[in-house]
Amino acid sequence: MFPADVKAIEKQIETKIENINKKNNIQEIDENKKDINKYITKKSKIAGELSASGSYIKELINEREQIEEELKAGSEFVNAPMSGVVSYRVDNLEGELTPTNFESLNKEKLEKLDIKTGQIVSTNNEKGKVINNYECYIATVIKLKDAEKKEIGDNVFLRLSNQEEIKAKIVYTNLEKDDNILLVFKINEAVEKLIDYRKISFDIIWWKFEGLKAPKSAIVYDNGLSYVVRNRAGYKNKILVKILKESSNYCIIDNYKYEELKNMGFNSEEINKMREIAIYDELIVNPQLENIE
């Protein structure tokens, strides 16, 4: 048997249906249809609670609310002194490897940690930590000769194992024995991809320029300017180039822009006659500039 509430709702539905038959105004018909849908939903809820499945669902809801209250009563609320990402990957090195004691780091100490590269820090059921996901510090020890004479405050790029390149700044250096140097980099990119690891592999990109790679032996200097000699189909041309960066064996070169040439003292007629270097051009090594245009 349905309770009186259900019968009352059924009566209201019948009344609304009769009203619709008497209406010819679209707006009033829509309003009556909305009321009918509302009454049907209300009736379904009442009927569901009275059914066997409805009673079981209601019992589960009550049980869930009871469990939530018990969990809430047994919970401990901790207010962190700073904002960030909460992580439960704790390895008990949080107090030892911090941005406040770079001076205590050295090659011997890092090696004694005995951490595997790429190993994910396991989760902890009792401890957690708040991570500033905008900043991260990476320490490494390399040969001093490979450090490109970089100093604190200099910017470099780091290439991660997934080939992503991120900007980094040197914030600490310390000379080690055996001609090694400890470097600490600060990054604020891709931090969310690194917080699960304590040790990673990466490459250091000391400088980055876009241009054409040419051997240093192909560069010749004349009146303080640098040139290369191009051989194209047997014709040799002397081409003014700008050296962006050079190493012991190679240079990164490019063409000068029009405004740069004007500032160097060339007039428009001279600039228009200048040839430019391009990719795949053949360069002559140890060239002689005599009788070459």
Backbone as CSV, one residue per row, in Angstrom:
resi,resn,N_x,N_y,N_z,CA_x,CA_y,CA_z,C_x,C_y,C_z
1,MET,0.852,-1.184,0.000,0.000,0.000,0.000,0.893,1.241,0.000
2,PHE,0.583,2.225,-0.833,1.311,3.486,-0.847,0.759,4.385,0.245
3,PRO,1.625,5.208,0.832,1.154,6.130,1.860,0.276,7.225,1.270
4,ALA,-0.343,7.983,2.140,-1.238,9.066,1.730,-0.520,10.115,0.900
5,ASP,0.805,10.298,1.159,1.565,11.313,0.414,1.618,10.964,-1.069
6,VAL,1.774,9.681,-1.365,1.840,9.271,-2.767,0.498,9.497,-3.445
7,LYS,-0.589,9.156,-2.753,-1.923,9.363,-3.324,-2.200,10.841,-3.559
8,ALA,-1.756,11.671,-2.650,-1.951,13.117,-2.816,-1.195,13.626,-4.046
9,ILE,0.026,13.112,-4.257,0.822,13.529,-5.424,0.146,13.068,-6.713
10,GLU,-0.410,11.837,-6.693,-1.102,11.339,-7.878,-2.306,12.216,-8.215
11,LYS,-2.985,12.697,-7.193,-4.129,13.581,-7.401,-3.691,14.891,-8.038
12,GLN,-2.546,15.421,-7.573,-2.024,16.672,-8.137,-1.635,16.482,-9.606
13,ILE,-1.068,15.315,-9.929,-0.687,15.037,-11.319,-1.927,14.994,-12.207
14,GLU,-2.981,14.315,-11.730,-4.219,14.244,-12.501,-4.799,15.632,-12.739
15,THR,-4.750,16.465,-11.700,-5.279,17.837,-11.830,-4.511,18.616,-12.887
16,LYS,-3.179,18.494,-12.890,-2.355,19.216,-13.863,-2.644,18.733,-15.286
17,ILE,-2.863,17.415,-15.446,-3.164,16.885,-16.769,-4.490,17.445,-17.280
18,GLU,-5.491,17.509,-16.389,-6.772,18.081,-16.784,-6.621,19.546,-17.166
19,ASN,-5.782,20.274,-16.453,-5.559,21.699,-16.747,-4.928,21.886,-18.127
20,ILE,-4.026,20.971,-18.480,-3.367,21.084,-19.794,-4.387,20.947,-20.917
21,ASN,-5.352,20.050,-20.733,-6.372,19.837,-21.767,-7.241,21.072,-21.981
22,LYS,-7.294,21.919,-20.954,-8.139,23.105,-21.047,-7.369,24.349,-21.495
23,LYS,-6.018,24.237,-21.613,-5.191,25.405,-21.929,-4.838,25.420,-23.420
24,ASN,-4.674,26.629,-23.930,-4.183,26.779,-25.301,-3.003,27.764,-25.363
25,ASN,-2.551,28.203,-24.185,-1.390,29.089,-24.097,-0.130,28.240,-23.903
26,ILE,0.839,28.390,-24.821,2.045,27.564,-24.786,2.798,27.713,-23.467
27,GLN,2.911,28.934,-22.978,3.652,29.169,-21.734,2.996,28.462,-20.556
28,GLU,1.636,28.541,-20.470,0.941,27.899,-19.376,1.041,26.374,-19.474
29,ILE,1.021,25.841,-20.681,1.168,24.394,-20.879,2.546,23.930,-20.398
30,ASP,3.602,24.710,-20.765,4.967,24.357,-20.339,5.097,24.373,-18.825
31,GLU,4.472,25.360,-18.173,4.537,25.443,-16.717,3.875,24.229,-16.073
32,ASN,2.720,23.796,-16.619,2.035,22.620,-16.090,2.863,21.343,-16.305
33,LYS,3.539,21.253,-17.456,4.380,20.091,-17.720,5.546,20.016,-16.739
34,LYS,6.136,21.176,-16.399,7.221,21.205,-15.428,6.729,20.750,-14.058
35,ASP,5.524,21.184,-13.699,4.964,20.772,-12.404,4.725,19.265,-12.377
36,ILE,4.235,18.720,-13.483,3.978,17.273,-13.565,5.289,16.490,-13.395
37,ASN,6.349,16.922,-14.076,7.651,16.258,-13.955,8.171,16.302,-12.530
38,LYS,7.949,17.455,-11.869,8.400,17.606,-10.483,7.653,16.634,-9.567
39,TYR,6.328,16.495,-9.773,5.537,15.587,-8.948,5.926,14.123,-9.197
40,ILE,6.196,13.787,-10.454,6.595,12.412,-10.785,7.918,12.052,-10.106
41,THR,8.879,12.988,-10.135,10.165,12.755,-9.477,9.987,12.554,-7.979
42,LYS,9.149,13.381,-7.369,8.887,13.274,-5.932,8.250,11.931,-5.594
43,LYS,7.301,11.507,-6.434,6.630,10.223,-6.210,7.624,9.070,-6.329
44,SER,8.560,9.152,-7.298,9.544,8.086,-7.508,10.453,7.935,-6.303
45,LYS,10.839,9.060,-5.709,11.703,8.999,-4.537,11.002,8.317,-3.366
46,ILE,9.721,8.684,-3.153,8.970,8.085,-2.043,8.768,6.598,-2.275
47,ALA,8.398,6.234,-3.496,8.163,4.836,-3.818,9.454,4.026,-3.724
48,GLY,10.582,4.640,-4.105,11.865,3.947,-4.046,12.284,3.640,-2.628
49,GLU,12.079,4.573,-1.729,12.441,4.347,-0.335,11.612,3.237,0.287
50,LEU,10.364,3.033,-0.198,9.497,2.003,0.372,9.797,0.622,-0.198
51,SER,10.491,0.548,-1.351,10.805,-0.745,-1.951,11.973,-1.396,-1.219
52,ALA,12.190,-2.687,-1.510,13.289,-3.413,-0.857,14.644,-2.818,-1.229
53,SER,14.834,-2.524,-2.537,16.108,-1.929,-2.981,16.276,-0.527,-2.416
54,GLY,15.199,0.221,-2.332,15.262,1.571,-1.786,15.677,1.562,-0.333
55,SER,15.174,0.618,0.425,15.541,0.509,1.833,17.016,0.158,1.978
56,TYR,17.515,-0.737,1.080,18.921,-1.142,1.138,19.838,0.047,0.828
57,ILE,19.446,0.831,-0.198,20.244,2.009,-0.562,20.277,3.002,0.590
58,LYS,19.142,3.211,1.202,19.086,4.143,2.324,19.969,3.668,3.473
59,GLU,20.012,2.347,3.665,20.860,1.778,4.717,22.341,2.023,4.417
60,LEU,22.726,1.869,3.135,24.108,2.117,2.739,24.486,3.580,2.924
61,ILE,23.557,4.471,2.603,23.811,5.913,2.771,24.056,6.230,4.235
62,ASN,23.236,5.672,5.101,23.402,5.905,6.540,24.727,5.342,7.039
63,GLU,25.100,4.169,6.506,26.365,3.554,6.916,27.554,4.404,6.480
64,ARG,27.474,4.941,5.247,28.547,5.795,4.765,28.683,7.049,5.613
65,GLU,27.571,7.679,5.948,27.609,8.875,6.780,28.220,8.578,8.147
66,GLN,27.931,7.382,8.690,28.481,7.003,9.994,29.997,6.833,9.909
67,ILE,30.468,6.177,8.814,31.916,5.985,8.628,32.632,7.316,8.452
68,GLU,32.026,8.226,7.681,32.626,9.543,7.464,32.760,10.305,8.774
69,GLU,31.755,10.175,9.646,31.817,10.837,10.947,32.933,10.256,11.803
70,GLU,33.111,8.914,11.736,34.177,8.278,12.498,35.554,8.707,11.995
71,LEU,35.700,8.777,10.656,36.969,9.235,10.087,37.265,10.678,10.463
72,LYS,36.252,11.496,10.410,36.416,12.905,10.758,36.826,13.060,12.213
73,ALA,36.221,12.234,13.098,36.534,12.319,14.526,37.962,11.868,14.807
74,GLY,38.483,10.905,14.002,39.827,10.395,14.230,40.895,11.087,13.397
75,SER,40.528,12.130,12.650,41.484,12.827,11.786,42.251,13.891,12.562
76,GLU,43.468,14.102,12.093,44.309,15.163,12.662,44.549,16.217,11.584
77,PHE,44.191,17.430,11.863,44.327,18.512,10.898,45.614,19.282,11.189
78,VAL,46.462,19.406,10.145,47.738,20.096,10.278,47.760,21.271,9.307
79,ASN,48.075,22.430,9.814,48.173,23.627,8.979,49.631,23.852,8.590
80,ALA,49.900,23.820,7.290,51.266,24.024,6.809,51.612,25.512,6.832
81,PRO,52.871,25.848,7.108,53.273,27.262,7.141,53.394,27.898,5.765
82,MET,53.252,27.071,4.710,53.384,27.599,3.351,52.434,26.838,2.435
83,SER,52.176,27.423,1.278,51.313,26.762,0.296,52.150,25.908,-0.634
84,GLY,51.514,24.940,-1.281,52.226,24.091,-2.218,51.453,22.825,-2.497
85,VAL,52.150,21.825,-3.007,51.556,20.536,-3.341,51.870,19.544,-2.234
86,VAL,50.847,18.856,-1.733,51.058,17.854,-0.696,51.495,16.546,-1.347
87,SER,52.601,15.995,-0.883,53.114,14.722,-1.400,53.382,13.786,-0.230
88,TYR,53.039,12.510,-0.435,53.298,11.502,0.583,54.468,10.609,0.179
89,ARG,55.260,11.071,-0.772,56.490,10.370,-1.146,57.614,10.925,-0.274
90,VAL,57.914,10.231,0.784,58.886,10.680,1.775,59.981,9.630,1.907
91,ASP,61.259,10.066,1.861,62.377,9.132,1.983,63.311,9.481,3.137
92,ASN,62.862,10.370,4.035,63.626,10.762,5.226,64.900,11.541,4.904
93,LEU,65.011,12.046,3.676,66.133,12.915,3.318,65.708,14.377,3.239
94,GLU,64.435,14.629,3.581,63.895,15.985,3.458,64.627,16.991,4.338
95,GLY,65.071,16.550,5.526,65.774,17.466,6.421,67.236,17.619,6.091
96,GLU,67.755,16.716,5.263,69.180,16.742,4.924,69.445,17.436,3.597
97,LEU,68.579,17.210,2.622,68.731,17.833,1.303,67.741,18.981,1.185
98,THR,68.131,20.150,1.629,67.257,21.324,1.608,67.977,22.491,0.949
99,PRO,67.248,23.499,0.489,67.875,24.667,-0.141,68.626,25.557,0.843
100,THR,68.590,25.220,2.118,69.235,26.078,3.126,70.629,25.608,3.505
101,ASN,71.085,24.457,3.020,72.408,23.967,3.419,73.218,23.429,2.246
102,PHE,73.260,24.205,1.168,74.065,23.796,0.024,75.533,23.613,0.423
103,GLU,75.990,24.366,1.431,77.392,24.312,1.844,77.791,22.919,2.338
104,SER,76.815,22.146,2.800,77.126,20.811,3.317,77.227,19.762,2.220
105,LEU,76.891,20.133,0.989,76.910,19.169,-0.107,78.307,19.027,-0.696
106,ASN,78.670,17.817,-1.053,79.896,17.538,-1.774,79.746,16.187,-2.473
107,LYS,80.712,15.854,-3.305,80.633,14.630,-4.095,80.533,13.397,-3.207
108,GLU,81.346,13.355,-2.145,81.352,12.193,-1.251,80.002,12.001,-0.570
109,LYS,79.401,13.096,-0.111,78.113,12.986,0.570,77.023,12.514,-0.379
110,LEU,76.999,13.037,-1.592,75.980,12.638,-2.564,76.123,11.169,-2.950
111,GLU,77.355,10.701,-3.074,77.556,9.298,-3.426,77.154,8.367,-2.294
112,LYS,77.332,8.798,-1.051,76.976,7.970,0.101,75.459,7.785,0.241
113,LEU,74.691,8.668,-0.376,73.234,8.513,-0.309,72.774,7.234,-0.993
114,ASP,73.576,6.743,-1.960,73.318,5.470,-2.637,71.893,5.425,-3.208
115,ILE,71.542,6.435,-4.000,70.218,6.517,-4.613,70.332,6.123,-6.077
116,LYS,69.407,5.329,-6.552,69.402,4.909,-7.949,68.763,5.974,-8.828
117,THR,69.360,6.203,-9.980,68.833,7.187,-10.915,67.467,6.761,-11.449
118,GLY,66.495,7.657,-11.378,65.160,7.373,-11.898,64.272,6.584,-10.971
119,GLN,64.778,6.230,-9.778,63.956,5.464,-8.836,62.903,6.371,-8.209
120,ILE,61.646,5.927,-8.224,60.550,6.717,-7.662,60.536,6.570,-6.145
121,VAL,60.410,7.693,-5.457,60.339,7.677,-3.992,59.032,7.007,-3.580
122,SER,59.120,6.033,-2.683,57.920,5.286,-2.268,57.021,6.154,-1.396
123,THR,55.725,5.819,-1.400,54.765,6.569,-0.601,54.843,6.160,0.861
124,ASN,54.461,7.077,1.743,54.491,6.848,3.187,53.090,7.056,3.740
125,ASN,52.628,6.129,4.558,51.270,6.206,5.104,51.172,7.088,6.340
126,GLU,52.317,7.476,6.895,52.296,8.232,8.137,52.850,9.640,8.008
127,LYS,53.597,9.890,6.945,54.239,11.193,6.788,53.878,11.809,5.443
128,GLY,53.941,13.118,5.397,53.716,13.857,4.161,54.564,15.109,4.165
129,LYS,54.616,15.768,3.038,55.388,17.006,2.945,54.706,17.951,1.969
130,VAL,54.936,19.236,2.172,54.410,20.273,1.281,55.543,20.729,0.375
131,ILE,55.316,20.634,-0.934,56.342,20.964,-1.918,55.991,22.276,-2.603
132,ASN,56.963,23.165,-2.646,56.807,24.382,-3.437,56.980,23.990,-4.898
133,ASN,55.884,23.863,-5.617,55.951,23.356,-6.991,56.355,24.428,-8.003
134,TYR,56.843,25.561,-7.520,57.319,26.590,-8.441,58.845,26.635,-8.498
135,GLU,59.513,25.968,-7.558,60.966,25.998,-7.526,61.510,24.616,-7.209
136,CYS,62.660,24.303,-7.814,63.304,23.022,-7.571,64.807,23.228,-7.733
137,TYR,65.586,22.483,-6.958,67.047,22.606,-7.013,67.659,21.254,-7.391
138,ILE,68.614,21.283,-8.303,69.283,20.083,-8.768,70.785,20.267,-8.571
139,ALA,71.409,19.321,-7.874,72.854,19.381,-7.623,73.557,18.313,-8.443
140,THR,74.755,18.634,-8.939,75.546,17.684,-9.703,77.020,18.009,-9.531
141,VAL,77.864,17.025,-9.765,79.317,17.199,-9.710,79.884,16.822,-11.068
142,ILE,80.639,17.733,-11.672,81.234,17.481,-12.986,82.693,17.919,-12.959
143,LYS,83.401,17.622,-14.025,84.781,18.060,-14.153,84.827,19.581,-14.351
144,LEU,85.796,20.213,-13.699,85.901,21.667,-13.766,86.098,22.143,-15.201
145,LYS,86.837,21.386,-15.990,87.106,21.806,-17.382,85.849,21.790,-18.250
146,ASP,84.817,21.043,-17.799,83.573,20.963,-18.561,82.555,22.020,-18.149
147,ALA,82.876,22.827,-17.156,81.907,23.782,-16.603,81.824,25.081,-17.388
148,GLU,82.606,25.201,-18.478,82.520,26.374,-19.368,82.699,27.696,-18.623
149,LYS,83.463,27.660,-17.520,83.755,28.870,-16.728,82.481,29.596,-16.282
150,LYS,81.447,28.823,-15.997,80.195,29.413,-15.550,80.282,29.814,-14.080
151,GLU,79.511,30.838,-13.728,79.526,31.366,-12.370,78.110,31.459,-11.824
152,ILE,78.010,31.756,-10.529,76.706,31.926,-9.891,75.926,33.042,-10.594
153,GLY,74.679,32.771,-10.906,73.836,33.742,-11.596,73.735,33.512,-13.092
154,ASP,74.645,32.683,-13.640,74.603,32.397,-15.078,73.440,31.459,-15.395
155,ASN,72.882,31.621,-16.577,71.755,30.787,-17.023,72.229,29.733,-18.008
156,VAL,71.658,28.540,-17.898,71.951,27.447,-18.816,70.635,26.750,-19.142
157,PHE,70.712,25.683,-19.901,69.553,24.838,-20.170,69.869,23.421,-19.705
158,LEU,68.863,22.739,-19.179,68.995,21.329,-18.809,68.090,20.508,-19.714
159,ARG,68.632,19.437,-20.289,67.832,18.529,-21.108,67.515,17.295,-20.266
160,LEU,66.225,17.088,-19.963,65.800,15.979,-19.131,65.782,14.679,-19.927
161,SER,65.539,13.565,-19.239,65.554,12.258,-19.890,64.461,12.123,-20.944
162,ASN,63.373,12.927,-20.827,62.304,12.898,-21.833,62.580,13.868,-22.979
163,GLN,63.805,14.408,-23.042,64.271,15.329,-24.086,63.705,16.736,-23.952
164,GLU,62.965,17.003,-22.895,62.460,18.350,-22.669,63.596,19.241,-22.174
165,GLU,63.700,20.439,-22.728,64.735,21.388,-22.324,64.115,22.481,-21.464
166,ILE,64.722,22.719,-20.305,64.198,23.709,-19.372,65.309,24.686,-18.983
167,LYS,64.914,25.909,-18.665,65.876,26.918,-18.237,66.302,26.648,-16.797
168,ALA,67.555,26.968,-16.496,68.076,26.783,-15.147,69.074,27.889,-14.837
169,LYS,69.197,28.199,-13.553,70.147,29.225,-13.116,71.095,28.601,-12.090
170,ILE,72.387,28.905,-12.206,73.362,28.424,-11.238,73.255,29.280,-9.971
171,VAL,72.977,28.623,-8.838,72.798,29.361,-7.579,73.885,29.026,-6.552
172,TYR,74.688,27.988,-6.825,75.756,27.643,-5.878,76.825,26.843,-6.611
173,THR,78.092,27.117,-6.291,79.212,26.339,-6.822,80.200,26.075,-5.701
174,ASN,80.928,24.981,-5.818,81.951,24.656,-4.829,83.000,23.767,-5.477
175,LEU,84.257,24.207,-5.417,85.338,23.424,-5.995,85.585,22.177,-5.156
176,GLU,85.684,21.038,-5.832,85.943,19.767,-5.170,87.375,19.330,-5.493
177,LYS,87.827,18.299,-4.821,89.145,17.763,-5.146,89.075,17.009,-6.479
178,ASP,90.253,16.682,-7.006,90.359,15.982,-8.292,89.774,16.801,-9.434
179,ASP,89.888,18.137,-9.360,89.441,19.037,-10.434,87.965,18.868,-10.762
180,ASN,87.149,18.613,-9.745,85.702,18.560,-9.903,85.069,19.824,-9.332
181,ILE,83.833,20.083,-9.723,83.102,21.225,-9.196,81.655,20.815,-8.940
182,LEU,81.136,21.225,-7.794,79.733,20.999,-7.462,78.915,22.180,-7.953
183,LEU,77.862,21.900,-8.700,76.971,22.942,-9.194,75.566,22.666,-8.693
184,VAL,74.864,23.717,-8.265,73.459,23.604,-7.884,72.656,24.511,-8.804
185,PHE,71.685,23.919,-9.508,70.838,24.660,-10.439,69.460,24.890,-9.818
186,LYS,68.905,26.040,-10.093,67.528,26.346,-9.668,66.646,26.374,-10.915
187,ILE,65.529,25.649,-10.865,64.603,25.631,-11.989,63.195,25.933,-11.494
188,ASN,62.359,26.444,-12.360,60.941,26.661,-12.035,60.045,26.204,-13.178
189,GLU,60.550,25.253,-13.975,59.772,24.641,-15.036,59.780,23.123,-14.849
190,ALA,58.677,22.478,-15.219,58.563,21.006,-15.181,58.795,20.433,-13.795
191,VAL,58.601,21.250,-12.754,58.825,20.773,-11.385,57.876,19.628,-11.049
192,GLU,56.633,19.731,-11.524,55.645,18.701,-11.211,56.040,17.337,-11.780
193,LYS,56.952,17.314,-12.776,57.385,16.053,-13.360,58.568,15.441,-12.611
194,LEU,59.146,16.201,-11.681,60.353,15.751,-11.001,60.153,15.425,-9.527
195,ILE,59.020,15.831,-8.949,58.862,15.722,-7.496,58.791,14.276,-7.007
196,ASP,58.571,13.319,-7.904,58.510,11.915,-7.488,59.889,11.267,-7.426
197,TYR,60.931,11.998,-7.844,62.279,11.422,-7.920,63.229,12.173,-7.001
198,ARG,64.271,11.450,-6.548,65.322,12.079,-5.770,66.593,12.233,-6.604
199,LYS,66.747,11.381,-7.621,67.926,11.432,-8.479,67.499,11.225,-9.920
200,ILE,67.935,12.092,-10.820,67.562,12.017,-12.226,68.813,12.137,-13.102
201,SER,68.663,11.790,-14.363,69.731,11.999,-15.342,69.358,13.186,-16.227
202,PHE,70.342,13.984,-16.606,70.091,15.159,-17.447,71.392,15.588,-18.108
203,ASP,71.262,16.381,-19.159,72.404,16.975,-19.846,72.401,18.476,-19.596
204,ILE,73.591,19.044,-19.498,73.722,20.495,-19.325,74.030,21.125,-20.683
205,ILE,73.205,22.072,-21.088,73.446,22.829,-22.322,73.999,24.187,-21.897
206,TRP,75.298,24.382,-22.058,75.952,25.578,-21.527,75.587,26.827,-22.316
207,TRP,75.437,26.708,-23.586,75.024,27.842,-24.399,74.198,27.332,-25.562
208,LYS,73.382,28.218,-26.090,72.432,27.812,-27.121,72.248,28.959,-28.108
209,PHE,72.663,28.719,-29.349,72.518,29.708,-30.400,71.981,29.026,-31.653
210,GLU,71.266,29.762,-32.464,70.792,29.249,-33.742,71.618,29.873,-34.856
211,GLY,72.205,29.043,-35.659,73.023,29.531,-36.752,73.586,28.377,-37.546
212,LEU,74.655,28.627,-38.279,75.303,27.613,-39.112,76.628,27.220,-38.479
213,LYS,76.905,25.927,-38.479,78.140,25.410,-37.885,79.232,25.401,-38.937
214,ALA,80.370,26.017,-38.589,81.493,26.080,-39.525,82.787,25.802,-38.763
215,PRO,83.743,25.117,-39.375,85.033,24.884,-38.708,85.785,26.205,-38.534
216,LYS,86.516,26.301,-37.445,87.257,27.542,-37.194,88.305,27.785,-38.275
217,SER,88.787,26.713,-38.871,89.805,26.859,-39.919,89.239,27.491,-41.191
218,ALA,87.896,27.601,-41.280,87.282,28.230,-42.451,87.073,29.728,-42.236
219,ILE,87.324,30.219,-41.039,87.142,31.629,-40.728,88.450,32.373,-40.972
220,VAL,88.364,33.472,-41.669,89.526,34.316,-41.907,89.152,35.741,-41.525
221,TYR,90.112,36.481,-40.989,89.843,37.830,-40.483,90.535,38.868,-41.356
222,ASP,89.825,39.968,-41.579,90.347,41.059,-42.403,89.817,42.377,-41.851
223,ASN,90.723,43.244,-41.417,90.363,44.555,-40.835,89.377,44.412,-39.670
224,GLY,89.588,43.407,-38.858,88.758,43.225,-37.675,87.422,42.550,-37.934
225,LEU,87.146,42.170,-39.179,85.891,41.500,-39.523,86.173,40.047,-39.903
226,SER,85.177,39.199,-39.702,85.343,37.771,-39.988,84.663,37.416,-41.305
227,TYR,85.348,36.573,-42.088,84.842,36.177,-43.398,84.997,34.667,-43.582
228,VAL,84.218,34.137,-44.509,84.440,32.783,-45.018,84.517,32.884,-46.537
229,VAL,85.123,31.877,-47.141,85.205,31.832,-48.604,84.350,30.667,-49.071
230,ARG,83.324,30.972,-49.856,82.397,29.968,-50.354,82.796,29.530,-51.759
231,ASN,82.719,28.245,-51.981,82.990,27.683,-53.307,81.671,27.152,-53.863
232,ARG,81.137,27.816,-54.867,79.876,27.392,-55.472,80.102,27.226,-56.972
233,ALA,80.085,25.968,-57.417,80.283,25.630,-58.842,81.601,26.187,-59.374
234,GLY,82.622,26.174,-58.515,83.944,26.635,-58.945,84.165,28.117,-58.750
235,TYR,83.122,28.878,-58.409,83.263,30.311,-58.182,83.441,30.567,-56.686
236,LYS,84.459,31.332,-56.348,84.771,31.611,-54.956,84.320,33.023,-54.581
237,ASN,83.630,33.103,-53.455,83.144,34.395,-52.973,83.532,34.598,-51.520
238,LYS,83.961,35.809,-51.224,84.291,36.208,-49.858,83.024,36.747,-49.197
239,ILE,82.599,36.130,-48.103,81.327,36.484,-47.474,81.555,36.907,-46.028
240,LEU,81.055,38.075,-45.699,81.125,38.576,-44.331,80.136,37.807,-43.458
241,VAL,80.603,37.318,-42.287,79.740,36.549,-41.389,79.880,37.068,-39.961
242,LYS,78.849,36.804,-39.198,78.850,37.168,-37.773,79.074,35.897,-36.958
243,ILE,80.057,35.921,-36.068,80.339,34.770,-35.219,79.518,34.898,-33.935
244,LEU,78.588,33.956,-33.742,77.725,33.979,-32.565,78.390,33.327,-31.358
245,LYS,79.080,32.208,-31.616,79.740,31.473,-30.543,80.805,30.600,-31.151
246,GLU,81.896,30.399,-30.404,82.954,29.544,-30.925,83.502,28.637,-29.835
247,SER,83.911,27.456,-30.253,84.569,26.511,-29.355,85.988,26.324,-29.859
248,SER,86.647,25.282,-29.410,88.031,25.071,-29.827,88.142,24.674,-31.295
249,ASN,87.081,24.069,-31.839,87.158,23.578,-33.221,86.128,24.171,-34.174
250,TYR,84.992,24.636,-33.632,83.907,25.087,-34.502,83.394,26.462,-34.081
251,CYS,82.684,27.100,-35.022,82.012,28.380,-34.769,80.549,28.261,-35.191
252,ILE,79.698,28.978,-34.498,78.320,29.158,-34.947,78.253,30.521,-35.601
253,ILE,77.927,30.553,-36.900,77.957,31.806,-37.649,76.573,32.115,-38.203
254,ASP,76.385,33.376,-38.596,75.129,33.819,-39.189,75.418,35.036,-40.042
255,ASN,74.437,35.464,-40.820,74.559,36.683,-41.609,74.177,37.887,-40.766
256,TYR,74.803,39.019,-41.063,74.427,40.262,-40.393,73.098,40.774,-40.938
257,LYS,72.315,41.395,-40.077,71.084,42.051,-40.517,71.421,43.414,-41.121
258,TYR,70.485,43.934,-41.886,70.698,45.199,-42.599,71.071,46.318,-41.630
259,GLU,70.328,46.457,-40.548,70.587,47.539,-39.593,71.947,47.379,-38.930
260,GLU,72.357,46.135,-38.689,73.678,45.904,-38.101,74.780,46.373,-39.045
261,LEU,74.605,46.077,-40.316,75.603,46.510,-41.302,75.654,48.031,-41.418
262,LYS,74.502,48.675,-41.341,74.464,50.140,-41.388,75.224,50.723,-40.200
263,ASN,75.019,50.118,-39.021,75.710,50.598,-37.824,77.212,50.350,-37.888
264,MET,77.611,49.369,-38.683,79.042,49.079,-38.841,79.702,50.015,-39.848
265,GLY,78.922,50.860,-40.521,79.486,51.854,-41.430,79.319,51.554,-42.905
266,PHE,78.642,50.479,-43.256,78.418,50.167,-44.672,77.250,50.990,-45.202
267,ASN,77.354,51.427,-46.458,76.246,52.164,-47.055,75.292,51.198,-47.759
268,SER,74.151,51.712,-48.210,73.116,50.862,-48.805,73.611,50.148,-50.057
269,GLU,74.408,50.847,-50.885,74.904,50.224,-52.103,75.817,49.047,-51.787
270,GLU,76.692,49.203,-50.768,77.598,48.119,-50.385,76.819,46.927,-49.812
271,ILE,75.798,47.240,-49.029,75.005,46.166,-48.406,74.261,45.367,-49.456
272,ASN,73.705,46.054,-50.457,72.935,45.374,-51.499,73.805,44.439,-52.353
273,LYS,75.101,44.722,-52.410,76.003,43.892,-53.208,76.526,42.690,-52.411
274,MET,76.313,42.685,-51.100,76.867,41.612,-50.256,76.141,40.296,-50.477
275,ARG,76.910,39.227,-50.504,76.350,37.887,-50.575,76.156,37.347,-49.160
276,GLU,75.275,36.336,-49.033,74.993,35.757,-47.730,75.308,34.273,-47.721
277,ILE,75.723,33.790,-46.566,75.994,32.372,-46.387,74.681,31.633,-46.163
278,ALA,74.600,30.396,-46.630,73.375,29.602,-46.481,73.743,28.168,-46.119
279,ILE,72.760,27.447,-45.629,72.992,26.059,-45.263,73.415,25.240,-46.475
280,TYR,74.326,24.311,-46.256,74.887,23.422,-47.281,75.870,24.111,-48.215
281,ASP,76.202,25.384,-47.952,77.246,26.028,-48.748,78.584,25.351,-48.463
282,GLU,79.399,25.226,-49.488,80.736,24.620,-49.347,81.738,25.717,-48.994
283,LEU,82.438,25.541,-47.866,83.426,26.517,-47.414,84.827,25.981,-47.622
284,ILE,85.732,26.890,-47.934,87.139,26.528,-48.136,87.874,26.656,-46.812
285,VAL,88.613,25.622,-46.445,89.381,25.627,-45.214,90.731,26.334,-45.459
286,ASN,91.137,27.141,-44.493,92.391,27.923,-44.578,92.440,28.720,-45.886
287,PRO,91.430,29.551,-46.132,91.345,30.276,-47.421,92.339,31.432,-47.491
288,GLN,92.654,31.813,-48.712,93.444,33.016,-48.964,92.536,34.041,-49.634
289,LEU,92.532,35.277,-49.119,91.572,36.281,-49.584,92.043,37.009,-50.857
290,GLU,93.298,36.792,-51.240,93.765,37.498,-52.431,92.984,37.078,-53.680
291,ASN,92.570,38.077,-54.459,91.869,37.878,-55.728,90.517,37.183,-55.571
292,ILE,89.899,37.343,-54.393,88.573,36.784,-54.163,87.609,37.941,-53.856
293,GLU,86.516,37.978,-54.593,85.561,39.056,-54.386,84.754,38.784,-53.129
